[in-house]
Amino acid sequence: MLSTKITFDLSDWIREWRKQRYKNPSIDECVKFVEWKLKGYKLSDSDKRIIESILLYESE
């Protein structure tokens, strides 16, 4: 289960990515970011859906 802190960190990271690269990160890049933050935690399908939802919400 993703914590509130991780979801906020992901949102911030996506916004920074967009500022620097003028495009959205891929879902795979977002998953890698979360796995890096969680240091080896195996993401469930539910976690990946949450990550995808955050990406869609932060995208233009």
C-alpha positions in Angstrom: 0.0 0.0 0.0 1.3 3.4 -1.0 1.6 5.9 1.8 0.4 9.5 1.6 4.0 10.7 1.7 4.9 8.6 -1.3 1.9 9.7 -3.3 2.8 13.4 -2.6 6.4 12.8 -3.5 5.3 11.2 -6.8 3.1 14.1 -7.6 5.9 16.6 -6.9 8.3 14.5 -9.0 5.9 14.4 -11.9 5.4 18.2 -11.8 9.2 18.8 -11.7 9.7 16.3 -14.6 7.1 18.3 -16.6 8.8 21.6 -15.9 12.2 20.3 -16.9 11.3 18.2 -19.9 8.0 19.8 -21.1 6.4 16.3 -21.4 4.9 13.7 -19.0 6.9 10.9 -17.7 5.9 7.4 -18.7 4.1 5.1 -16.3 7.2 2.9 -16.2 9.3 5.9 -15.1 6.8 6.7 -12.4 6.8 3.0 -11.2 10.6 3.1 -11.1 10.5 6.3 -9.1 8.2 4.8 -6.5 10.2 1.5 -6.3 13.3 3.6 -5.7 11.6 5.6 -3.0 10.3 2.4 -1.3 13.7 0.6 -1.7 12.7 -2.7 -3.1 9.1 -2.9 -2.1 7.2 -5.1 -4.6 4.3 -3.0 -6.0 0.9 -4.6 -6.3 -1.5 -4.1 -9.2 -3.5 -1.8 -7.0 -0.4 0.3 -6.3 0.3 0.6 -10.0 -3.3 1.7 -10.7 -2.8 4.4 -8.0 0.4 5.5 -9.7 -1.3 5.7 -13.1 -4.1 7.7 -11.5 -1.7 10.2 -10.1 0.1 10.5 -13.4 -3.2 11.1 -15.2 -4.2 13.7 -12.6 -0.9 15.6 -12.9 -0.9 15.5 -16.7 -2.2 18.2 -18.9 
